[in-house]
Amino acid sequence: MERHPSYQALSPLLQKYPRSAGCFFQTYNDVVYAQRWTDVEVVDLGTCQRGAIKGRKRGDAETVLHVVPCTLAETVSFAWLKAAFELLSNPPEIFLAITSQDASIVYYKISLGIVKPPV
């Protein structure tokens, strides 16, 4: 992991939150190298004990998205999600990136409050 090009940008949060380092590293690399987001920043979610990712999808210069990584084995509570929203300044939605040991990632869109699905 230390030899990967993204390690330099991630190392402070990887060392600070070793329990969530794997899912954070995996999600960051997916967003930056596979999905090729722009204006990518890492955000410290101290209460949630992990880093998050903020950036823009390629081709969408206006919308800022937020991704909070976790593992398939973790328990995610409403309090934990509420804290993530607050620490990210209450965006309308966040993407929960659930990683597994086989390197797959599933993104779930979590909205703040009750949101009617599009028709």
C-alpha positions, 0 to 999 in steps of 0.5 A: 500500500505504501508504494501506491501513488495515492498513499501520499495523499491518504497516509495521514488518515490511513494512520489515524484510522487503521480499522477503516484504512482498507476500505478508505484506500480501496474507495479512494482509488476507485473514485480517482483511477477507475471513475476518474473524478475531478477535484477530489479531496479527502475529509476527516470524519473524526466522529465516524473514525474514518476518512471520506471522499469529496469530489465531482464526477467526470463531466459534471463540473457543478455537483459535489459528491460525498463518499463515505467508505465502510466494509461489508462486516461493519454495522452502520447505525442511524447515529453514525450516518447522522454524524457523517452528514453533519461532518460533511456539512449536511449535503442533500445525499452521501454515497455509502461505499461498501467494500468487500474482501474480494475488492468489489464496491457497492455504492448506496445513495443515502439521502438526508430526510425522506426523499420521494423517488423519481418517477 
